[in-house]
Amino acid sequence: MKYEGVDFGEKTELLEIRGASASTGGIVEIRLDGPDGEVLGNCSIPNTGDWQSWESFNTKIKAVSGVKNLCLVFKSFTEEASPEDPRLWFAEVDDQNTTIWAQFKDVDPNTELVEVNVRRAVFYPTQTGMNYITIRGFRMGQAATQWAPPTSEQIAVIGTNWSKGWIIENNTVSHSVCCGIALGKHGDEFDNTSADTAEGYVKTIERALARGWSKENIGGHIVRNNHIHHCEQTGIVGSMGAVFSTITGNDIHDIHMRQLFTGAEMAGIKLHGAIDVVIQGNHIYRTCLGVWLDWMAQGARVSSNLFHDNGRDLFMEVDHGPFVIDNNLFLSPASLLTVSRGGAYVHNLMMGNIDVIAYDARLTPYHKAHSTELAGMHDNPCGDDRYYNNLFVKRPSLKAYDNTTLPMYLDGNVYLDGARPTKQEASPLVNRDFDPGIALIEKEDGLYLEGNVDPAWAAERTRKLVTTELLGKAMVPDLPFENRDGSPLVINTDYFGSERNAENPLPGPVEVRDGGQQTLKVWPVAGTK
């Protein structure tokens, strides 16, 4: 990255760099004139928690005076690895041999089991269109899976390879170099040729449509009650191949925790094209990012999930809606990052930061209702979101919505212990001094949520039951918020599936009958293992 005409003044010896990293971080070399110019100094950038979590780093440099051209060269911490300094491992490959150096940390590899793994999957069909397969009750892991971007064939420990109607349930899937379960794209000669551009991915979508991407041929998978852990890219990944699928009851954790590499595809669940996908009743924790729905999450619903101890719980990227986020427990320090519109955030508990990107110029698709058929392309302005009956505690602020390009719709929300509403909400219930004392407690039989419910939340406001009629239509596709079968949406149950008070539903994900201190078992719950 080059900066021309930088005025250093007289003998500047200190430079401030603003940086953000959701990976292991890296080193910024500060050079004069160009990438091979004189090195003035180095600045180490650690993991800051997210790509939007910016921090300032002061670094000493050689004394510089006057106007100079400055070049910043970005390097990973591991680029200098060598046989003498292998860090985790190091390999040399020639035409005849592969030689590996590895650290074993007080373990004698001559007496212990050492596995060198080159299998790219454990269960994966070699052909596309292998439909209606059930995988139940297996333990699968230790696979050297390949990197799985949305523009290439996506292979994992278990992968569906562009098919329809699989059931993947009650399995343990773990220790994948990249992905645990792939509901992904087919492979072709265009894999990895998009140069990481929006236009390139649009071409990928067009080729997928030519390869039968439709409700009749692709997706409709069920992924339920699996234990997915210790995967370095994703627990579940899918580019277009996950359409119309149901992902429920899964325990997903320790995703991208070793941070061996970086990229824009890491999450507990990372889906492109999550059309009419239901993600419900999952437990997602200790991940870099819980759920990331990137492009075309039209008709998607993220409901009644438990998120905690994640770098961030949810990222909605360049989606036009309609999509519904309801009854979730977002307990991590960062709840939501969005550069989307047409979303309905309903009856959630959010305890982390809410970050809104005001505009993204990429032209991304929207579709005909409950279909993969393209209806148009649109850029990504801010607004056209709905926030109804949510409970915001401590960190969240909706001030980023104060000056949106598109209109906003907000009602029935409660803001506690410093959480702040947007000026676009006419009558928020705000109590900055009330700390509900919400805590997630681990006991022998599961996880319990503790907190104090104020009866005033119901007494001081009359809230509406959230329905298709109340939510209206998402502006860009001009489509209503409804169930994926086309029936009207009514959010009349809570996190546990209990009926809500139709006359005045309580804010947040749980419809408790009485106020005061509550202790509720939130994992596992009925319907999960």
N, C-alpha and C positions, 0 to 999 in steps of 0.2 A: 504494500500500500504506500503510494508516494504522495508527499506533500511538497509542493513547490513554493518557494519564496517565504519560508518560515523565518520570522525575525526573532533571533535569539537574544537580542540586546547585547549586554556586555558580560562575557564570561559566565554564561548560564551553566550550572552544574546539576540542576535538578529538573526532572521532567515528570509531569503527571499524565498518566494514561488511564482512560476510562475503559473498563473491560467487563465482559460477561461470558460465562461458560457454563454449559450444562454437562460438559464432559469432564475428563480429568484435568482440563486446563492445558496450559502450554507456556512457551517462552516467546516473548516478543524481542527480536533483535532490533536495536535502534542504530541505523546506518546512515552515513552521509551519501547523498547523490543517487544511489541505486542499491539493488540487492547484493552486489558484490563490493560495495563501498566500505569505507572505514567504519569499524564498529565503535560506536560511542558508549554503548552500554546494553544491558539485558534487563528485561522486566518479566518476572514470573507471574502468570495469571492463574490462580487456582480455580477449582470448581466454585462458582458463586451461587449455585442452586438452580439456575435457569438461564436461558438465552436472553431473557429480558431483565434479569437481576443485575443491574450495573453497579460496579464499585470502582472507586478511585485507587490507583496504585502509584506511589511516588518512587522513582528510581533515580539513582545517581548516574550521571553521564560525564564523559570528559568535557572539560570546559570548552564552550563554543561561543563565538561572538559573531555578530552580523547576520546577514540574510543568507540562509542556506536552503538547499533541497534536502528533505528528510525522507528516508525510506524505512518502513516497518516491515520486518520479515517475521512471519509467524511459523513457529516450529512446535511440534509436540514434545512432551517430556522424554519420549522414548526414541526419538530419531537417532540419538547417538549410541544406541545399543550395539554391543559388540561381543565376541566370545569372552572377552575379559570382563565385561560388565553386562551380563545377560538380563538383569532385572528378573522377569519371570522365566523367560526362555528365549533362545536365539537359535536360528537355523541357517545353514548354508546348503544350497541346492545346486548340483551340477548335473551333467548328463547321466552320470552313473550312480551318484549317492546323495542321500539327504543326511546331513549331520546336525544333530541337535545338542545344544548345551542347555541345561536346565538347573534351576535351584531346587533343592529338596529339603532345606530347612530342618536339619537335625534328624532326617530320615535317611536310612541307608537304602538306596535303590536296588542294591544287590540282594537284599533280604525281603524287601517289601514288594507288593504288586505295583508294577508300573504299566500303565496303559497308554499306548500311542494310537490315537484314534483318527482314522481318515474316512470313515463312512459319512456320507453327506446327509443321510436320513436313516430312520429306523423303519418307518412304514410310509411308503410313498409310491404311487403307481407310476409306471414309466409312460403310460399313455393318458391323454386327457379323456374326459367323458366316462370315467369309471364310476358310475352312479350307485347310490343307495348301498353304501358299505357301512357297517356298524363296527366300531372299535370300542370294546367295553372291558374294563377290569384289568388292564395291563399296567406294568411299570416299564416305561421306556425312557432312556436317557443316554448320556455320554455320546453325543453325536457332533461331528465336525461340520455342522451346517454352514451353508454359505450365507453371505450378506444378502438380505432380501429387500431391496428397494421396490417401489411400486411400479417401476418400468421394466422389471425383468421377471422371469419365472421365480416364484417364491417357494423355497424348499425348507422344511423344518423337520424336527423329530418325527412328527406326524404331519402329512400334507395331503390335501385333497386333489391338487392338480387339475383345476378347471373342470369341476364336476358338479353334481347335484345330489342333495338329499342324504348326506352322510350323518351318522350319529356318532359322536365322540364323547363317551361318558364314563365316569367313574375310573379314570386312569390317573396315574402319576406320571407326569412328564417333566423331566428336569435335566439340568446340566447340558444345555445346548450352547454351542459357541455363539449362535445367533438366535434362532427362533424356536419356540416350543411347538406350537401348532400353527400351520399355515392354511388359510382358506384363500389361496392366492391365485395370481394371474398365471396364464399359460406362458410357455416359453416360445420365442421365435427369434429370427435372425436380427430383430431390432432391439433385443435386450441390451440395456445399459448404453443406448446410443442417444438418449434425449438431452444430454448435456445439462441435466438438472434444470430444465426450463419449463414454464407453464405450457408453452406451445408444444414442447416435446411430449408432455404427458397427455395433452389433448389428442395428439396423433396416436398415442398408446390406447386411448379410449376408443378412437375410431376403429383401430384394428381389432380391439376386443369385441366391438359390435359386429364386425365382419366375421368374427369367430364364434358368434352365437351368444353373445352376452345378453341374456334375457331371463325373465322369471321362469320361462318354460325349460331352459337348458342349464342354468348355472345357479349355484347357491342354495338357499333354503336348508342350510345345515343346522344341526343342533349340537351345541358344544356345552355340556352341562356336568356339574359336580366333579370336575377334574381338579387335581392338585398340580399346579404348574409353578415351578420355581427354579431359581438359579439359571436363568437364560440371559445371555448378554445383550441381545437386541430387543426381543419382545417375548411376552408370554404367548400372545395370539396375534398373528399378523394376517392381513389380507388386502390385496389390491383388486377390487372389483369382484373377486370370487366369493366374497362373504355376503353378497346381497341377499336380502330376505331371510337372513339367518337369525337364530336365537342363541344367545350366549348367556347362560344362567347358572347360578349356584357354584361358580368356580372359585377356588382359593388360589390367588395369584400373588406371588411375592418374590422378593430378591431378584428383580429384573434390572440389568445394567448396573449392578452394584460394584463389580470389579472395575468397570469403566476401562476396559482394555482397548477400546477404540471409540471413535465418535462418528456423528452423522445426524441426519434429521429423521430417523426412523425408530427411535427407542421409546418404548412405553410398555406398560402392562398389557394393554390392548391397543394396537395401532391399525386402523382400517382406513383405506381409501375407498370411496364409493359405498358407504354404509347405508344403501337405500333400503328402507323398511327393515332395518336391523334392530332387534331388541336386545339390549344389554341390561340384564336385570338380576338382582339378588346376588351379586358377586362380592367377594371380599378381596380388596386390592391394596397392598401395602408394601412398603420398602421397595418402591420402584422410583426411577427417575421421573416418571410421569405416569399417572394411573391409566387414563383413557385418552387417546388422541384420535379424533375423527377428522380426517383431512380430505377435503374435496367431497362434494356430493353426498353429504349425510342427510339426504332428503327423506323424510318419513322415519328417521331414526328415533329411538326412544332409549334413554339412559335412566333407569328407574330402580329405586330401592337398593342401591349399592352402598357398601361400607368402604370408605377410603380413609386411610390414615398413614402417617409416616412416609409420605411420598414427597418428592421434590415439588410436584404440583399434581393436583388430582385430575383436572380435566382441561383439555385444549380442543377448542372448536376452530378449525382453520378453513377459511374461505368457503364456508357452506352458506347456502342461501335459504335454507329452511324449506318447508316447516320441519322443525325437530323439537322434541320435548325432553327436558331434563327435570325429573320429578322425584320427590321423596328420598333423595340421597343424603347420606351423612358425609359431608366433606370436612374432614377433621384435620387435614394437613395445614402447614403454615401458608401454603398458596393453594387456593381453591380452584380458580378459573383463569385461563387466558383465552381470549376470543378475538378473532378477526373475521367474525361471521355475522349474519343477520338472519331474521326469521326464526329465532329461537324462543322457546317458552320455558322459563325457569320457574318451577312451581313447587311449593312445599318442601324446599330443601333447607338443610342446616348447613350454613357456610361459616367456617371459622378462620379462613385464610384469605390472603390477598386476592382481589379481583382486578385483573389487568385487561384493558381494552385497547386494541390497536385501532386507531381512528380510520385508517384507510389502507387498502392493498390494491394496487393497480392491476393485478393479474386478472385475466378474464377466465372465469371458471364456470363449469356447466351447471345448468338446472334441467329438470326432466319433466316429462308428463307424469301425471299422478300414478304412483305405485308401479313405475315402469323404469326401465333403463333407457328408453328412447329419449334422445336429446330434444329439449325444447328451446334452448338458447344458451347464450353466454352472457356473463355480467361481471363487472368489476365489484369491489368489495368495500363499500362505504359502511360507516358505523350507524347502528340504530336498528329499528324495526324488531326490537326484542321485547319480550314480555316478562315481567317479574311479578308473580302473584304469590302471596301467602308464604313468603320465605322468612326464615329466621337467620339474621346476620349477627354474629357475635365477635366483638373485639376488632379483628384486623380488617374485615371487608369494608371497602368504600366503593360506592357507585358514582362518585364524583366524575369519573371519566365519561359518564353519559350526560353530563350537563349540557353539552353543546353538540349533539349528534346531527349528522346530515339527515337521517331519516327519523321519523317520529318514534317515540317510545311509549310503552304501556305498562304502568306500574300501579299496584294497589294491594293493600292488605299485608304489607311487609312490616317486620319488627326489627329494630336496630338496637343492639345492646352493647354495653361496656365499651363504647368508643366507636362502634361501627357507624358509618355515615351514609345517608341516603343521597340520591341525586336530587337536584332542584326540580327535576321533571316529575317527581312523585308528589301528588297533591296533598296527601294526608298520611305520611308515614308515622308509625308509632315508634318514638325514639326515647330510650332511657339510657343515657350515657353512663349513669352511675350504677346500673344494675349488672352485677356479675352473676350469671346463672351457675357458675361453677361446673361447667361441663367437663367431664373427664371420661376417658376410656380406660376401664379397669379389666385386667386379665385375671380370670379365675380358672379353676381346674376344668370346669365344664364349658368354658368359652369366654367371650368378651361381653362386658356389660357397660352401658352408657349411664353415667350418673349426671344429674343436673336438676336445677330448680325451675319449675314452671310457675310463672306468675299468672294468677287468675285474671289479672287486668288485661292480658292479651285478648281474651275473649270478651270481657265485660266492656272494654272501651272501644271496640270496633266490631262491626258486623261484616264478615267477609263473605264473598261469593264462592260457591262451588265452581271449580274451574272446568269449563266445557268447551267443546268446539265452537259454540256460539260466542262465548266470552272472548276466546282467543282470536277470532276473526281469521284473516288470511295473511300468509306470508307474502310480502309485497312483490318480491322479484318473480317467483314462479306463479303468483296469484292463485295459491292453493290453500285449502283449509287445514287446520290441525285436526287430524282424525286418526283412528286406528288404521293399521296397515291393511285391514280387510275392507277399508272404506267406510266403516260404521262410525257414528259420532263418538268422540272422545269425551269421557267423563272421569275426572280424577276424584273418585269417591271412596278410595281406600288409601291407607297409609303405608308406611315402610313394612309393617307386619301383615298387610292385607286386611286389616280391620276397617270396618266401615267408618267413614267420616261423618261428622255432624253436617248434614246437608244444608241446614239453616244458617250455620255459622261455624265453618270448619276452623280448627285451630291452626295457627301458623306453624311451619316446620314439618318435618317428616313423620311425626308421631302424634296421633290423635289420642292424647291422654284424657281420662274422664275427670280427674281431679287435679287441682293445683298442688304446689309444694314440691318437696324433694322426691325425685324419681330414680329408681334403679331398674334398668331395662336390659334384658339379654338381647344383644344385637347380632351375635354370631356364635355358633350357627343358629339359624332360625328354621322354622318349619319349611320343608321342601328342599333343604340343602343337607348335605351329609354331615 
